[in-house]
Structure formats: C-alpha cells, structure tokens
Amino acid sequence: MPDFSPPPKGGALSAQLAEARRRLAELDLPRPLATRLHRQFIAVCDAVKAAGADEASGQRRLAAFLTALDQATAKIHRHGHRSENG
C-alpha cells in the first residue's frame, strides 16, 4: 500500500543537500579546493541542523554553496586541471 503521508518538514531541503553532496563527490578537484568545498558543505549541513534553523536560511546557505561549487567546476574545466594527490 502506498504511503500518502506528507513528507517530513525540510524534505525538499534534505533532497537538495543529498544532490549537492552527490555532485561534490563526483567532481575531480584538486585536493585543496575539494577540502575547502567539503568544509563549506559540512558548514551548510551543520547550520541546517542547528537549533532555531529555518528552511529559508538553509536554502540560502545551500544556494551559496552551489554557486561556489559551480564556480569551482567552471574554473577547473576552463583550465583543464585535474585532481592531484598532494
């Protein structure tokens, strides 16, 4: 039997965070840039879970992260750099 209950509050934001994490994991970025973006993503996740956090604030933080991710991706593709292990 299908579940017709409404999704939990913040379900859309959770799905967007999961998609952002997937995108970040798929990129082949230089280690310092990957580390910086990963830390920024963790900060977004922590802010979303903080006491008193609201979905609008989480959406803004996620949008800022996605902008940084898109800019980093564009820069890497423009310069043809690939990940380095050091």
BELVEN-V541136 format. One record per pair of residues at least 24 apart in sequence whose ideal C-beta (glycine too) atoms are under 7 Angstrom apart, sorted by the first residue. I is the first residue (numbers start at 0). J is the second residue. D is the distance in Angstrom with one decimal. If there is no record, write none. Layout:
BEGIN
i	j	d
I	J	D
I	J	D
END
This chain:
BEGIN
i	j	d
9	54	5.6
12	47	6.6
12	54	5.5
12	57	5.1
12	58	6.4
15	61	5.8
16	44	6.4
16	61	6.5
19	61	6.4
19	64	6.4
19	65	6.1
22	68	6.4
23	68	6.4
26	72	6.3
27	81	5.6
27	82	4.6
28	71	6.6
28	75	6.2
28	82	5.8
29	80	6.1
29	82	5.9
29	83	5.4
30	82	6.8
30	83	6.2
30	84	6.8
30	85	7.0
32	71	5.7
36	67	6.6
36	68	6.1
36	71	6.2
39	64	5.5
39	67	6.3
40	64	5.8
END
